[in-house]
Amino acid sequence: MSARDVARHAGVSVATVSRVLNASGPVADKVRRQVVAAVEILGYTPNAAARALVRSRSETIGAVVPTLENASFAIAVEALQARLRAAGYTLLLASSGYDSANESTQVRTLLTRGVEGVVVVGGSHHAEIEQLCAARGVPLVQTWTLRPDAACVGFDNRAVGRQLADYLLDLGHRHIGVIAGVTRGNDRAAARVAGIAEALAARGLALAREHLIERPYRIAEGQIGLRALLASEPRPTAVICGNDLLAFGALLEARKHGIAVPGELSIAGIDDLEFAAELDPPLTTLRVPAEEIGRRSAEYLIDRLEGRTVATVTEVATSLIVRGSTAPAPTSTLPTSTGPQPAGPNQGDDR
């Protein structure tokens, strides 16, 4: 089945069929109805690749995320794809593994496939990514971050760290530990740690080296991270985790050691994943609107490609969700743990 068959059945030229199917030129209403009727009768499905060639457009968008394991990225990608699909675009997805060289390779590959727009995560990349997109006239949007000098959809990660630290400091905590994502290759994780350190410094405190543990974003790694913090002196009375998975692991490890949360130890996360409210105790966390990030990223690219005026910087709102895993600082220090000693604190791939 081809456009020629449709043209023969409708009694028109192949060029007329092409104009109707691609909306590429004026066609009389009567003729348009004849072509549409022929398409329906014959069950003709236009070849997408051929249509793209006719229109000089691929109608595809490329996205590169650091990992497919992270639930927040999955939520954002789902929203990105849904909004693009509604506008007639197809999403091509790749993962970089938190490797900037691999990210550049993936973006180059997407560009060779003719994508019309590119989505990446974070604001720190090889310079060639922006250069390649600019040279080809392909709009690029950076997500989960804010950059005044680039198109972006996200939030201030440093402010997120400050907000969580200030909240715990206001509860009277002075010994605050951090189980962060691995900061190497992750500007968002590094910015959150910097924000926590700033909040402490503003009150005359410092983030002790032994109180900063970097682990991959997995539940088991949160357990390892808390074991490391429990071995430090003085022990923290509160722990900020780089995401909810790490916080979940910390909660499990605290229970394993018989440490009451929040009576003896407060624990907070970042993301507000679906399970956060169902934990025991429910997790205090900083809510990040992953779905909105995905949807607004799609809308930015759609507007750019369709010639509409669009804001370059889109900031989404985060919010502190206070639940039962945090409370005022205890009046005495935590008891000494008799549990297993921690593994090395600063190794692994981030999520």
C-alpha positions in Angstrom: 0.0 0.0 0.0 1.4 3.4 -1.0 0.4 7.0 -1.5 0.1 6.2 -5.2 -2.8 3.7 -4.4 -4.5 6.4 -2.3 -4.2 8.9 -5.1 -5.6 6.4 -7.7 -8.5 5.6 -5.4 -9.3 9.2 -4.7 -8.8 10.3 -8.3 -6.1 12.8 -7.5 -2.4 13.2 -7.9 0.2 11.8 -5.6 1.3 15.4 -4.9 -2.2 16.2 -3.7 -2.2 13.2 -1.3 1.2 14.4 0.0 -0.2 17.9 0.6 -3.2 16.5 2.5 -1.2 14.1 4.7 1.5 16.6 5.5 -0.6 19.7 5.6 2.1 21.2 3.3 -0.1 23.2 0.9 -3.6 24.4 0.1 -6.2 21.7 -1.0 -9.9 22.2 -1.7 -12.2 20.8 1.0 -13.9 18.5 -1.4 -10.6 17.0 -2.6 -9.3 16.8 1.0 -12.4 14.7 1.9 -11.8 12.4 -1.0 -8.2 11.8 0.1 -9.2 11.2 3.7 -12.0 8.8 2.6 -9.5 6.9 0.5 -7.0 6.6 3.3 -9.7 5.2 5.6 -11.1 2.7 3.1 -7.7 1.4 2.1 -6.3 1.5 5.7 -3.2 3.4 4.5 -0.6 4.3 7.2 1.8 7.0 6.0 5.5 6.2 6.3 6.8 8.4 9.1 10.3 8.6 7.7 9.1 9.6 4.3 6.8 12.2 5.8 9.7 13.6 7.8 11.8 13.9 4.7 9.0 15.7 2.9 8.7 18.1 5.8 12.4 18.3 6.5 11.6 17.4 10.1 12.2 14.3 12.2 9.6 15.2 14.8 11.8 13.5 17.5 13.3 14.9 20.7 16.4 13.4 22.4 17.0 13.2 26.1 20.0 12.0 28.1 19.5 11.2 31.8 22.3 10.1 34.2 20.6 6.8 35.1 17.3 4.9 34.5 17.3 3.6 38.1 16.3 6.9 39.7 12.6 7.0 40.2 12.5 10.8 40.0 14.1 10.7 36.5 11.7 8.0 35.5 8.7 10.2 36.5 10.1 13.2 34.7 10.8 11.2 31.5 7.3 9.8 31.6 5.8 13.3 31.8 8.3 14.6 29.1 7.2 11.8 26.7 3.5 12.2 27.4 3.6 16.0 26.6 5.8 15.4 23.5 3.5 12.7 22.2 0.5 14.9 22.6 2.2 17.4 20.3 3.2 14.8 17.7 6.8 14.2 18.8 8.6 11.0 19.5 11.2 10.7 22.4 14.6 9.0 22.0 16.1 8.3 25.4 19.7 7.5 26.5 21.5 7.1 29.8 25.0 8.5 30.6 25.8 6.7 33.8 26.9 10.0 35.4 29.8 10.0 32.9 30.2 13.4 31.1 32.2 11.9 28.2 29.4 9.3 27.7 26.8 12.0 27.9 28.6 13.9 25.1 28.7 10.7 23.0 25.0 10.1 23.5 24.1 13.7 22.6 26.2 13.5 19.4 24.5 10.2 18.5 21.0 11.8 19.0 22.0 14.7 16.8 23.1 12.4 14.0 19.7 10.8 14.2 18.2 14.1 13.5 16.5 15.0 16.8 15.0 18.5 16.8 15.6 19.2 20.5 17.7 17.9 23.3 17.1 17.5 27.1 19.9 16.9 29.5 20.1 16.8 33.3 22.2 19.3 35.3 24.1 22.4 34.4 27.7 21.1 34.1 28.5 19.4 30.8 31.3 19.1 28.2 31.3 22.4 26.3 30.8 20.5 23.0 27.2 19.6 23.9 26.1 23.2 23.8 28.3 24.0 20.9 27.0 21.1 18.8 23.4 21.9 19.5 23.9 25.6 18.7 25.8 24.8 15.5 22.9 22.7 14.3 20.2 25.1 15.5 18.8 22.5 17.9 17.3 23.9 21.1 18.9 22.4 24.3 17.2 22.5 27.7 19.0 21.7 31.0 16.9 20.3 33.8 17.0 19.8 37.6 19.1 23.0 37.8 18.9 26.7 37.3 21.4 28.6 35.0 20.8 32.2 34.2 22.9 31.9 31.0 21.1 28.9 29.5 17.7 27.4 28.8 16.8 25.4 31.9 13.9 24.0 33.9 14.6 23.3 37.5 15.4 24.6 41.0 18.2 25.9 43.1 19.9 22.8 44.6 22.1 24.9 46.9 18.9 26.5 48.3 17.5 23.0 48.9 20.5 22.1 51.0 20.2 25.3 53.0 16.5 24.9 53.6 16.9 21.4 55.0 19.9 22.4 57.2 18.1 25.5 58.5 15.0 23.5 59.4 17.1 21.1 61.5 19.2 23.9 63.0 16.0 25.6 64.1 15.0 22.4 65.9 18.2 22.7 67.9 20.4 20.2 66.1 24.1 21.2 66.1 25.7 18.0 65.0 24.3 17.3 61.5 25.5 14.5 59.3 25.1 14.2 55.5 24.7 11.1 53.4 25.0 12.8 50.0 25.0 11.3 46.5 28.5 11.0 45.0 29.4 14.6 44.1 31.9 13.7 41.4 30.1 14.2 38.1 26.9 15.4 39.8 26.7 19.2 40.1 23.3 18.9 41.8 24.6 16.7 44.6 27.6 19.0 45.1 25.4 22.1 45.2 23.1 20.6 47.9 26.2 19.8 50.1 27.4 23.3 49.6 24.1 24.7 50.7 24.1 22.6 53.9 27.7 23.8 54.7 26.5 27.4 54.1 23.6 27.1 56.5 25.9 25.7 59.2 28.6 28.3 58.6 25.9 31.1 59.0 25.4 29.8 62.6 29.1 29.5 63.4 29.2 25.7 62.7 31.1 23.6 60.3 30.3 20.5 58.3 32.9 18.1 59.7 34.7 15.9 57.2 33.7 12.8 59.1 30.0 13.9 58.9 29.9 14.0 55.1 29.5 10.6 53.5 29.0 10.1 49.8 27.2 7.1 48.6 25.3 6.0 45.4 21.6 6.6 45.5 20.4 3.2 46.7 18.7 2.0 49.9 21.6 -0.3 50.9 24.1 2.6 50.5 22.0 4.7 52.9 22.5 1.9 55.4 26.3 2.0 54.8 26.3 5.7 55.1 24.5 5.8 58.4 26.9 3.1 59.9 29.8 5.5 59.0 28.1 8.4 60.7 27.4 6.3 63.8 31.1 5.6 64.1 32.0 9.4 64.1 32.5 11.6 67.1 30.5 13.4 68.0 27.6 11.5 66.6 25.1 13.5 64.6 21.7 14.0 66.1 20.3 14.7 62.6 21.1 13.3 59.1 20.3 14.9 55.8 20.2 12.4 52.9 20.7 13.2 49.3 17.5 11.5 48.3 14.7 9.4 49.8 16.3 6.1 48.9 19.4 7.0 51.0 17.0 8.2 53.8 15.1 4.9 53.6 18.3 3.0 54.1 19.3 5.3 57.0 15.9 4.6 58.7 16.4 0.8 58.3 19.9 1.0 59.7 18.8 3.1 62.7 16.1 0.5 63.5 18.7 -2.2 63.2 20.8 -0.5 65.9 17.9 0.2 68.1 18.1 4.0 67.6 14.8 5.8 68.0 13.8 8.0 65.1 13.1 10.8 65.7 13.7 10.6 69.5 17.4 10.0 69.3 18.1 10.7 65.6 16.3 12.9 63.0 16.4 11.8 59.4 15.4 13.8 56.3 15.5 13.1 52.5 15.0 14.8 49.2 12.4 14.0 46.4 9.2 13.0 48.3 8.9 9.7 46.4 5.6 7.9 46.7 6.7 5.6 49.6 8.1 8.4 51.7 4.8 9.0 53.5 4.3 5.3 54.1 7.6 4.7 56.0 7.7 4.1 59.8 8.1 6.9 60.8 6.9 8.8 57.7 9.8 10.6 56.1 10.4 14.4 56.3 11.6 15.3 52.9 12.1 18.2 50.4 9.5 17.7 47.6 10.9 18.0 44.1 8.2 18.2 41.3 9.7 15.7 38.9 6.6 15.5 36.7 6.5 19.2 36.3 10.1 19.3 35.3 9.5 16.8 32.5 6.3 18.5 31.3 7.8 22.0 31.3 10.9 20.8 29.5 8.7 19.4 26.7 6.7 22.6 26.5 9.9 24.7 26.2 11.1 22.6 23.2 7.7 22.5 21.6 7.3 26.3 21.8 10.8 26.8 20.4 10.2 24.5 17.5 6.9 26.0 16.7 8.2 29.6 16.8 6.5 30.8 19.9 8.0 33.1 22.5 9.2 31.2 25.5 10.9 32.0 28.8 14.5 30.8 28.9 14.6 30.0 32.6 11.8 28.1 34.3 12.0 27.7 38.0 9.8 25.0 39.6 8.8 25.2 43.3 10.2 22.8 45.9 8.7 22.5 49.3 9.6 21.1 52.7 7.3 18.3 53.8 7.6 17.8 57.5 6.6 14.3 58.8 7.5 12.1 61.7 11.1 11.3 61.1 12.4 14.6 62.5 12.0 16.3 65.9 13.9 18.7 68.2 17.4 17.7 69.1 17.7 15.2 72.0 19.2 16.6 75.2 21.8 13.8 75.4 24.0 12.2 72.8 23.2 9.0 71.1 24.4 5.8 72.8 27.4 4.0 71.4 26.6 1.4 68.8 27.7 -2.2 69.1 26.9 -2.9 65.5 29.2 -3.6 62.6 31.7 -1.0 61.5 31.2 1.0 58.3 32.7 0.4 54.9 34.7 3.1 53.2 32.4 6.2 53.0 33.2 7.9 49.7 33.1 5.4 46.8 30.6 4.5 44.2 28.6 5.9 41.3 26.0 8.6 42.1 22.4 8.5 41.2 
